[in-house]
């Protein structure tokens, strides 16, 4: 299967800990996006990359959130000093044109 | 302020009939619209899209209609099947450089297909 993959699928962490999620896009896609989805809402755009360049990061929720895509392939999303309000599904998507294809998501629970 | 609105949280349709899901947007800069289907505990699955230069796009049982003057789009599913039961999200984007910026999503409509 050559779809978007995300790891881990589930993460439980204690408040104040740092967490990092990984996304592997579809191999020929040059754009990679991160979203957050909470219960009853649609996905909320956070940031995106074209190759290794981060083209939009003003929508990251706070300075505790950061993302990298060092070699233009996989990407990581890090949340520092997690808070209970960070509990959500974190989704990654990739695209070659306008249509974005999503991975299965990482479910974060902050206790 | 919600730029993409799906005003029906849920919709129940009989198997074999037509399902019509609606979506409204407010941002005139949006020039590409997409529909996604989502099952619980999975990521959204791309269904169909439409550029603002068109008013209709069809793919099998799925047809999307766009009314730019009304800032309204709809997804028609004919005939509806039990496997279509899911949450459907409308999304909009501003295209750039052959791709698009981040998508703006509505809150979704839960479609239930009754046997």
Interface residues (C-beta under 8 A of the other chain):
Chain A: X4 X30 X31 X33 X35 X40 X41 X42 X43 X44 X45 X46 X47 X48 X50 X55 X56 X59 X91 X93 X95 X96 X97 X98 X99 X100 X101 X102 X103 X104 X105 X107
Chain B: X4 X32 X34 X36 X41 X42 X43 X44 X45 X46 X49 X89 X91 X93 X95 X97 X98 X99 X100 X101 X102 X103 X104 X105 X106 X107 X108
